[in-house]
Amino acid sequence: MTLQKQTIQYIGATALVALLINVTYQNLNRPKLAPSRARYLDTSIPEDDPMAPELAWILAYPCTGSDYVIDVLHKLTGKTTATNYGHTLKEANGITSRNSYESVPVFKERINGPWLYTHHLPLPEQNSYLPTLSYCGGYCARCFPGRYILKRDEFIKQCVTGTQFKPSDFNNGENEFGWTEDRKYDGEMIKKAGIMVRNPIDVVTNRFLYYSNVYAGELDWSQRYDQNRKGFLAYCAENQVKYADEEAKWWVEEVRMDGIDIPCYAEFFKLIQWHNLVSEMIDYLGMEHRYFYYETFQANFTKQAENILGFYQLSPKVTISDDKAPGALRISSTTVFTQPERQKIGAFIYKMANDKVRKLMKPYGLYIVD
């Protein structure tokens, strides 16, 4: 009986050791799908901590170069940035994950954001600004005018509105299981704003390239439109027909008729309205700001990189030089606008834009400012 008991104890102890070894091996070799969940308390910082940075916006209409600029900031400083969109996260391998990791607020007390955009890079040092991405509003694609025609106060509200994501227990890092909620944070945290500018024709072209693919499920992106002028005109015509009745209700008729002959005229409307509203907001808030032309990064990377780091008071960890520049943003290999259409675009922009935005767009040679 004693021998049998000792044998059982021995077998039990052996099984326990084997179990511990197996668990340890699995923990060492398990893919780290969600490091943010384990590092939550380590990555946020109290707002009143002496080492906490201040917040400053990167305001960008989609496809104007915000992804490029954020890559520049990460690469040159080795520091993180923040974002309004907590369902996204830039991983150490450069891939942007969506709906995989729990949103982590920059400040522990500010549970409505903004959110950290990386979990592998530290916060900037004291007396620096943490660049915080916001697209604000009025930029939706393939949407009704009631969603993108905005007044200043609603635009400001959207500039401080973002997305919080909480993964479910069944989220494996790929299936996007979880919950997203809109969150509005206190705009008083934002002390200044860097604003991205890019040639309107390139912005509209790049938006088409992005939306020419549609999601067919099971991680399959199918190309719906040819990525050339023919496909572009088909894309524009489809949107014009779909939203014509609503445009007649929402648009000022004179403005609509000025743009009606331009392919995808609504895209130019959204972009110029966005810049108009940004300038109105900056004036209303009395906020320190600076414009950054995307093209200047291509023409003189070193100078423009020093310019943007200086604005956010960030220190480079490497010597800034042209060979540190990330690859340029994708552009179309074919011209989707004819020269007569470009002239109409220039006239349309000039008529829509306020005085500040007219001057802002002048370097692109789309019109002549007296």
C-alpha positions as CSV (number, residue, x, y, z in Angstrom):
1,M,0.0,0.0,0.0
2,T,2.9,2.3,0.9
3,L,4.7,1.4,-2.3
4,Q,1.6,2.1,-4.4
5,K,1.1,5.5,-2.7
6,Q,4.8,6.4,-3.3
7,T,4.4,5.4,-6.9
8,I,1.3,7.5,-7.4
9,Q,3.1,10.5,-5.8
10,Y,6.1,10.0,-8.0
11,I,3.9,9.8,-11.1
12,G,2.0,12.9,-10.0
13,A,5.3,14.9,-9.4
14,T,6.7,13.8,-12.7
15,A,3.5,14.9,-14.5
16,L,3.6,18.3,-12.7
17,V,7.2,18.9,-13.7
18,A,6.4,18.0,-17.3
19,L,3.4,20.3,-17.3
20,L,5.5,23.2,-16.0
21,I,8.2,22.6,-18.6
22,N,5.5,22.5,-21.3
23,V,3.8,25.7,-20.2
24,T,7.2,27.4,-19.9
25,Y,8.1,26.3,-23.5
26,Q,4.8,27.5,-24.8
27,N,5.1,30.9,-23.1
28,L,8.6,31.3,-24.6
29,N,7.5,30.4,-28.1
30,R,4.0,31.8,-28.2
31,P,3.6,34.7,-30.7
32,K,3.3,38.0,-28.9
33,L,0.0,39.1,-30.5
34,A,-0.9,41.8,-27.9
35,P,2.0,43.2,-26.0
36,S,0.0,46.3,-25.3
37,R,-2.3,44.5,-22.9
38,A,0.6,43.5,-20.7
39,R,2.3,46.9,-20.9
40,Y,-0.7,49.1,-20.3
41,L,0.5,50.7,-17.1
42,D,4.0,51.0,-18.4
43,T,3.1,53.0,-21.5
44,S,0.7,55.6,-20.3
45,I,1.9,58.4,-18.1
46,P,0.2,60.7,-15.6
47,E,-0.6,64.0,-17.2
48,D,1.0,65.9,-14.3
49,D,4.2,63.9,-14.4
50,P,7.1,66.3,-14.9
51,M,8.4,64.1,-17.7
52,A,5.1,64.2,-19.6
53,P,5.2,65.8,-23.0
54,E,2.6,68.3,-24.3
55,L,0.3,67.4,-27.2
56,A,0.4,68.9,-30.6
57,W,-1.6,68.0,-33.6
58,I,-0.6,66.6,-37.0
59,L,-3.6,67.7,-39.0
60,A,-3.9,65.9,-42.2
61,Y,-6.5,65.3,-44.9
62,P,-6.2,61.6,-45.9
63,C,-3.5,61.0,-48.6
64,T,-1.7,64.3,-47.9
65,G,1.4,62.6,-46.3
66,S,0.6,62.0,-42.7
67,D,1.8,58.3,-42.8
68,Y,5.0,59.5,-44.4
69,V,5.6,62.2,-41.8
70,I,4.9,59.8,-38.9
71,D,7.5,57.4,-40.4
72,V,10.0,60.2,-40.5
73,L,9.4,61.2,-36.9
74,H,9.7,57.6,-35.7
75,K,12.8,56.9,-37.7
76,L,14.7,60.1,-36.8
77,T,13.7,60.4,-33.1
78,G,13.1,56.9,-32.0
79,K,10.1,58.2,-30.1
80,T,6.4,57.4,-30.4
81,T,3.6,59.5,-31.8
82,A,-0.1,59.6,-30.8
83,T,-3.3,59.3,-32.7
84,N,-7.0,60.0,-32.4
85,Y,-7.6,56.5,-33.9
86,G,-6.9,54.0,-31.1
87,H,-8.0,51.1,-33.3
88,T,-4.8,51.4,-35.2
89,L,-1.2,50.7,-34.0
90,K,2.1,50.9,-35.8
91,E,4.1,47.8,-34.9
92,A,7.9,47.4,-34.7
93,N,8.0,45.7,-38.1
94,G,6.4,48.8,-39.7
95,I,3.0,47.2,-40.3
96,T,-0.1,49.1,-39.2
97,S,-2.5,46.8,-37.3
98,R,-6.2,47.5,-37.0
99,N,-8.5,46.3,-34.4
100,S,-5.9,44.0,-32.8
101,Y,-4.7,45.8,-29.7
102,E,-6.5,47.6,-26.9
103,S,-6.3,51.4,-27.2
104,V,-3.8,52.8,-24.7
105,P,-4.3,56.5,-23.7
106,V,-1.3,58.8,-23.7
107,F,-2.3,60.1,-20.2
108,K,-3.6,57.6,-17.6
109,E,-6.4,60.0,-16.5
110,R,-7.5,60.8,-20.1
111,I,-9.4,57.6,-20.8
112,N,-11.0,59.1,-24.0
113,G,-7.7,59.6,-25.7
114,P,-5.7,60.5,-27.6
115,W,-4.0,57.1,-27.9
116,L,-0.4,55.9,-28.3
117,Y,0.3,55.0,-31.9
118,T,3.2,52.6,-31.0
119,H,3.9,50.3,-28.1
120,H,7.6,49.7,-28.9
121,L,8.8,53.3,-28.8
122,P,9.0,55.6,-25.7
123,L,7.4,58.9,-25.2
124,P,9.3,62.1,-26.2
125,E,11.3,63.8,-23.4
126,Q,10.2,66.6,-21.2
127,N,9.8,70.0,-22.9
128,S,8.9,68.2,-26.2
129,Y,5.6,67.9,-28.0
130,L,3.9,64.6,-28.8
131,P,2.7,64.7,-32.4
132,T,-0.9,63.6,-32.4
133,L,-2.6,62.6,-35.7
134,S,-6.1,63.9,-36.4
135,Y,-8.0,63.9,-39.8
136,C,-10.7,66.0,-38.3
137,G,-13.8,65.6,-40.5
138,G,-15.4,66.1,-43.9
139,Y,-13.2,63.7,-45.7
140,C,-15.3,60.6,-46.2
141,A,-15.3,58.9,-49.6
142,R,-18.4,57.6,-51.4
143,C,-20.7,59.3,-48.9
144,F,-23.7,61.6,-48.9
145,P,-23.1,65.4,-48.7
146,G,-24.8,65.5,-45.3
147,R,-21.8,63.6,-43.9
148,Y,-19.1,65.9,-45.3
149,I,-20.5,69.4,-45.5
150,L,-19.6,71.0,-42.1
151,K,-19.5,74.3,-40.3
152,R,-16.5,75.4,-38.1
153,D,-17.8,74.3,-34.7
154,E,-18.8,70.8,-35.9
155,F,-15.4,70.5,-37.6
156,I,-13.6,71.4,-34.4
157,K,-15.6,68.7,-32.6
158,Q,-14.5,66.1,-35.1
159,C,-10.9,67.2,-34.7
160,V,-11.0,66.0,-31.0
161,T,-13.1,62.9,-31.7
162,G,-11.4,59.5,-32.2
163,T,-11.9,55.8,-31.8
164,Q,-11.3,53.5,-28.9
165,F,-10.9,49.8,-29.4
166,K,-11.2,46.9,-26.9
167,P,-10.4,43.4,-28.2
168,S,-12.6,40.5,-27.2
169,D,-11.2,37.4,-25.6
170,F,-11.4,35.7,-29.0
171,N,-9.3,38.3,-30.8
172,N,-6.3,36.5,-32.2
173,G,-4.6,39.6,-33.7
174,E,-6.1,39.0,-37.1
175,N,-9.9,38.5,-36.9
176,E,-10.5,42.1,-35.5
177,F,-13.0,40.7,-32.9
178,G,-13.9,43.4,-30.3
179,W,-15.6,46.7,-29.8
180,T,-15.0,50.2,-31.2
181,E,-16.5,53.4,-29.8
182,D,-16.2,57.0,-30.7
183,R,-14.5,59.1,-28.0
184,K,-14.2,62.9,-27.6
185,Y,-11.2,64.3,-25.6
186,D,-10.5,67.7,-24.2
187,G,-9.2,70.0,-26.9
188,E,-7.4,72.1,-24.2
189,M,-4.7,69.5,-24.2
190,I,-3.6,70.4,-27.7
191,K,-1.1,73.3,-27.7
192,K,-0.3,73.7,-31.4
193,A,-0.8,72.2,-34.8
194,G,1.3,71.1,-37.8
195,I,-0.8,70.9,-40.9
196,M,0.0,68.8,-44.0
197,V,-0.3,70.2,-47.5
198,R,-0.1,68.3,-50.8
199,N,-1.0,69.0,-54.4
200,P,-4.8,68.6,-54.6
201,I,-4.5,66.7,-57.9
202,D,-2.2,64.1,-56.3
203,V,-4.5,63.9,-53.2
204,V,-7.6,63.1,-55.3
205,T,-5.6,60.7,-57.5
206,N,-4.3,58.8,-54.5
207,R,-7.7,58.6,-53.0
208,F,-8.9,57.0,-56.1
209,L,-6.1,54.5,-56.1
210,Y,-6.9,53.5,-52.5
211,Y,-10.7,53.2,-53.1
212,S,-10.3,51.4,-56.5
213,N,-10.0,48.2,-54.5
214,V,-12.9,46.8,-52.5
215,Y,-12.8,44.3,-49.7
216,A,-14.3,40.9,-50.8
217,G,-13.9,39.1,-47.5
218,E,-11.4,36.6,-46.2
219,L,-8.6,39.2,-46.6
220,D,-9.2,39.4,-50.3
221,W,-9.0,42.8,-51.8
222,S,-10.5,42.9,-55.4
223,Q,-9.8,45.6,-57.8
224,R,-13.0,47.2,-58.9
225,Y,-11.7,49.9,-61.1
226,D,-8.8,49.9,-63.5
227,Q,-6.1,52.2,-62.1
228,N,-5.9,54.5,-65.1
229,R,-7.9,57.3,-66.6
230,K,-10.7,55.0,-67.8
231,G,-11.1,53.5,-64.4
232,F,-10.9,56.9,-62.7
233,L,-13.7,58.3,-65.0
234,A,-15.9,55.3,-64.2
235,Y,-15.3,55.7,-60.5
236,C,-16.2,59.5,-60.7
237,A,-19.3,58.9,-62.9
238,E,-20.7,56.3,-60.5
239,N,-20.4,58.7,-57.5
240,Q,-21.8,61.6,-59.5
241,V,-24.9,59.7,-60.4
242,K,-25.3,58.2,-56.9
243,Y,-25.2,61.4,-55.0
244,A,-26.6,63.9,-57.5
245,D,-30.0,64.4,-55.8
246,E,-28.4,64.9,-52.4
247,E,-25.8,67.3,-53.8
248,A,-28.7,69.4,-55.2
249,K,-30.1,69.6,-51.6
250,W,-26.8,70.4,-49.8
251,W,-24.5,72.2,-52.2
252,V,-24.7,75.9,-53.1
253,E,-25.9,75.5,-56.7
254,E,-23.5,78.0,-58.1
255,V,-20.5,76.2,-56.5
256,R,-21.8,72.8,-57.8
257,M,-22.2,74.1,-61.3
258,D,-18.7,75.5,-61.3
259,G,-17.3,72.0,-60.6
260,I,-19.8,69.8,-62.4
261,D,-17.6,69.3,-65.5
262,I,-14.6,68.2,-63.4
263,P,-14.2,64.4,-62.8
264,C,-14.7,63.7,-59.1
265,Y,-15.4,67.4,-58.4
266,A,-16.8,66.5,-54.9
267,E,-13.3,65.2,-53.9
268,F,-11.9,68.7,-54.6
269,F,-14.8,70.3,-52.7
270,K,-14.0,68.2,-49.6
271,L,-10.3,68.9,-49.7
272,I,-10.7,72.7,-50.1
273,Q,-13.5,72.8,-47.5
274,W,-11.2,71.0,-45.2
275,H,-8.4,73.5,-45.6
276,N,-10.8,76.4,-45.3
277,L,-12.2,75.0,-42.0
278,V,-8.7,74.3,-40.6
279,S,-7.7,77.9,-41.2
280,E,-11.0,79.1,-39.6
281,M,-10.4,76.9,-36.6
282,I,-6.8,78.0,-36.2
283,D,-7.8,81.6,-36.2
284,Y,-10.7,81.0,-33.8
285,L,-8.5,79.1,-31.3
286,G,-5.5,81.4,-31.8
287,M,-3.4,78.3,-32.0
288,E,0.3,78.3,-33.0
289,H,0.7,76.4,-36.2
290,R,2.9,75.6,-39.2
291,Y,2.2,74.2,-42.6
292,F,4.3,71.4,-44.0
293,Y,4.3,70.7,-47.8
294,Y,4.7,67.1,-48.6
295,E,6.6,67.9,-51.8
296,T,9.3,69.7,-49.8
297,F,10.2,66.4,-48.1
298,Q,10.9,65.1,-51.6
299,A,12.8,68.1,-52.8
300,N,14.9,68.8,-49.7
301,F,14.4,66.1,-47.1
302,T,17.1,67.3,-44.7
303,K,15.8,70.8,-44.4
304,Q,12.1,69.8,-44.1
305,A,12.9,67.1,-41.6
306,E,14.8,69.6,-39.4
307,N,11.9,72.0,-39.8
308,I,9.3,69.5,-38.5
309,L,11.4,68.3,-35.7
310,G,12.1,71.9,-34.6
311,F,8.3,72.6,-34.6
312,Y,7.6,69.7,-32.2
313,Q,10.8,70.4,-30.3
314,L,12.0,66.8,-30.9
315,S,15.7,65.8,-30.9
316,P,17.0,63.4,-33.6
317,K,18.8,60.2,-32.5
318,V,20.6,60.0,-35.8
319,T,22.2,62.5,-38.1
320,I,19.5,63.9,-40.4
321,S,20.4,63.3,-44.1
322,D,18.7,62.7,-47.4
323,D,19.4,58.9,-47.2
324,K,17.2,58.7,-44.1
325,A,14.1,59.6,-46.1
326,P,11.4,57.0,-46.3
327,G,10.1,56.0,-49.8
328,A,7.8,58.4,-51.4
329,L,4.0,57.9,-51.3
330,R,2.5,56.0,-54.1
331,I,1.4,58.0,-57.2
332,S,-0.4,57.0,-60.4
333,S,1.8,55.9,-63.3
334,T,-0.8,57.5,-65.7
335,T,-2.3,61.0,-65.8
336,V,-6.0,60.9,-64.9
337,F,-6.7,64.6,-65.6
338,T,-6.3,66.3,-69.0
339,Q,-4.8,69.8,-69.2
340,P,-8.2,71.5,-69.8
341,E,-9.5,69.6,-66.7
342,R,-6.6,70.9,-64.6
343,Q,-7.4,74.4,-65.6
344,K,-11.0,73.9,-64.5
345,I,-9.7,72.4,-61.2
346,G,-7.6,75.5,-60.6
347,A,-10.6,77.8,-61.3
348,F,-12.8,75.7,-59.0
349,I,-10.3,75.7,-56.2
350,Y,-9.7,79.5,-56.5
351,K,-13.4,80.1,-56.3
352,M,-13.9,77.9,-53.3
353,A,-10.8,78.7,-51.2
354,N,-10.6,81.5,-48.7
355,D,-7.7,84.0,-49.0
356,K,-5.3,82.0,-46.8
357,V,-6.0,78.7,-48.6
358,R,-5.6,80.4,-52.0
359,K,-2.1,81.5,-51.0
360,L,-1.4,78.0,-49.6
361,M,-2.2,76.4,-52.9
362,K,-0.4,78.9,-55.0
363,P,2.9,77.0,-55.3
364,Y,1.1,74.2,-57.3
365,G,0.5,76.6,-60.2
366,L,-3.1,75.6,-60.7
367,Y,-4.2,79.2,-60.9
368,I,-2.6,82.7,-60.8
369,V,-3.1,84.7,-57.6
370,D,-3.2,88.5,-58.3
